[in-house]
């Protein structure tokens, strides 16, 4: 994964670009009818239930818009909320509160939905040693915030992007001329470029698992669209040679059975690409 400093830089970029997109040359609705000297207070109201996420993100937004704004937090990221809960109050310039409002709500509604769904899958895995992973199937431009929400919900982050881990999937393997060629070329590339990147290789069947093991030097084998029996066989075959990951159409009805096959990780794009926003509102006090 990328460093914490780089991750925070990605968050800063999301905020600056979102404010640029939303505010442009000014919030003329507020500028037209609210004095620049007016002070106000608003509350973040929950109108749903689930796991709240994005509180710390919201604080960053308020600080970016106006360093004089103050946030009083009552409920922190990762806590379960219900209808009627107040997550925080924000005090400061009325114009500034309104300028930040939409970004705060858009981000927190989506992040809370992702955290809630992730936590649901985490609960399904309780009692096993398997961890749930996100994927790169994120909203363009919002990846850092969405992956942050997965962590808040109790999940783990997969690679952040194309540059922080090598993942040889079916197309890479086919274009490279096969698994062994792809792995050997990759190891040589890492040597030639003096890079230290972990290698994950996708397997489509047990024969490919054996070929990956024979090539060696792999951090994790991704068992893509394996059935339960073949997953068990693959885990036994791999042993302690490297870590294992299952993926491919795994849902709430099947995730537990895949975990019981003994895989280390299960990855699911649904954590980020198939969620319904939590209903939140920012109300003036």
Residue, then its C-alpha position, 0 to 999 in steps of 0.5 A: x500500500x501507499x504511505x500514510x503521507x501519500x494517502x493523506x495527499x490523495x485526500x487533500x486532492x479530493x477536497x481541493x478538486x471537489x471544492x473547485x468543482x462545486x464553488x467555482x468563482x463563488x457561492x453566489x446564493x450565499x453571497x447574495x443574501x448572507x452578510x460575510x460577517x454572519x456567524x452560524x451553527x449547524x448539526x450533522x443529523x442522521x436519518x438512517x442507521x449503520x456505521x458512520x464514516x467521514x467525520x474526520x474527512x468532514x473536519x478536513x473539508x471545513x478546515x480547507x474552506x475556512x480555518x476559523x470553523x470549529x467542529x464539536x464531535x459527538x460520534x466518531x468514525x466507525x461507530x454505529x448510528x441510528x435515526x435522530x443521532x447528531x454526529x457533530x455541530x459546526x460553528x463559524x461563518x454562515x457562508x463557509x458552512x454553506x460552501x462546505x455543506x454539499x461536499x461534506x454530505x456527499x462524502x459522508x453519505x457515501x463513506x458511511x454506506x461503504x463502511x456499513x456494507x464492509x462491516x456487514x461482511x466483516x460480521x459474516x466472517x467472524x470466527x474465521x481468519x479470513x479478512x475482507x479486501x476492497x478493490x480498485x472498483x471505486x468512483x473515479x477521483x474518490x478512491x482514497x475516501x472510499x478506501x478510507x471508509x472500508x478501513x473504518x468499516x473494519x475491512x482491509x485495503x487491497x493495493x491502492x492503484x496500479x503503481x504500488x503492487x503488481x497484480x498479474x491477471x488473466x489479460x496480463x498472463x495471456x499477453x505475456x505468453x503464459x503464467x511462467x513468462x509473466x512471472x519471470x518477466x516481472x521478477x526481472x523487471x523489478x530487478x532491472x528497475x530496482x523496485x520492491x513491489x509485492x506480486x499477486x498472480x491470478x489463477x483460473x484453475x488448479x493447474x495454474x495454481x501449480x504453475x504459479x507455485x513452480x515459478x515462485x516469488x509470489x506474495x499472494x495467489x488470487x483464486x478467481x471464480x473457483x468453486x468451494x471444492x477447488x478453493x479447498x484443494x488450492x489452499x491445501x496445495x499452496x500451504x505456506x508458500x504464499x497467501x491466498x485470496x478468493x474473488x469473483x461473484x462472492x456475496x453475503x450468501x457465499x462469503x462464509x463458505x469461502x472463508x471456511x475453505x481457509x483463504x487468507x483474504x476475500x476481495x469484493x468490488x461490491x464494497x465500493x461499487x454497489x452501495x446506497x448512500x446513508x441519509x444524512x443532512x446538515x441542518x442550521x441551528 
